C-alpha cells in the first residue's frame, strides 16, 4: 500500500517532507496555481500554493496522495467543475490555471504580481 504524504485537520494540512514537514493553515492560503510540466514522455501536474506570509509550497503529482489533496483543495477553494479538464488537456501544454485567489484577482494579475 502506498503511503499518503498528506494529512488534514480543521486548521490546515501537513505534507510529510524530509527533513521537516510542511504545514499550511487553510486561512493562510492567498493563491493556488495549477499547471503541468512537460517531462518529455509524460506530463507532471503541479500546484504552487502561496501564503499570506509570502511562502510558496510547490507540490508535484508524484507525491502519494496528490489527487486526494487536489480534491480537498477543490472542495474548499474552487467551484469550477471544469478545473480538472482545464489542467490536463491538451497534453504537454503548460496550462497555467488559477484555482483560487483570496483577493479575487485574475490569472493575468497573478502572473504580473508574482512575476510568472
VENSULNOR-V459771 format. One line per field, one symbol per residue. ss: DSSP state (~ for helix, > for strand, _ for the rest). phi: phi as a letter, one per 30 degrees, with the letter a starting at -180 (. if undefined). psi: psi as a letter, one per 20 degrees, with the letter a starting at -180 (. if undefined). A space follows every 10 residues. Layout:
ss: ???
phi: ???
psi: ???
This chain:
ss: _____>>>__ _>>>>_____ _>>>>~~~>> >>>>>>>>__ __>>>>>>>> >____>>>>> _____~~~~~ ~~~~~~~___ __~~~~~~__ ______>>>> >_____~~~~ ~~~~__
phi: .ddcdcbbbd clbbcdbccb dccbdedcdc abcbabcdci cbcbdbbccc cddidcccbc dddejeddde edddddbbcd dceeddddcd dicdhebdda bdciddeddd eddcid
psi: ppqpiqqqah hbrpppqpip qpppqgiiph qpqqrqpokf irqoqqppop rhijqppppq iippjghhgg ggghhhipjo ijgghhgiqr qjqglppogq phjkqrhggg gggil.
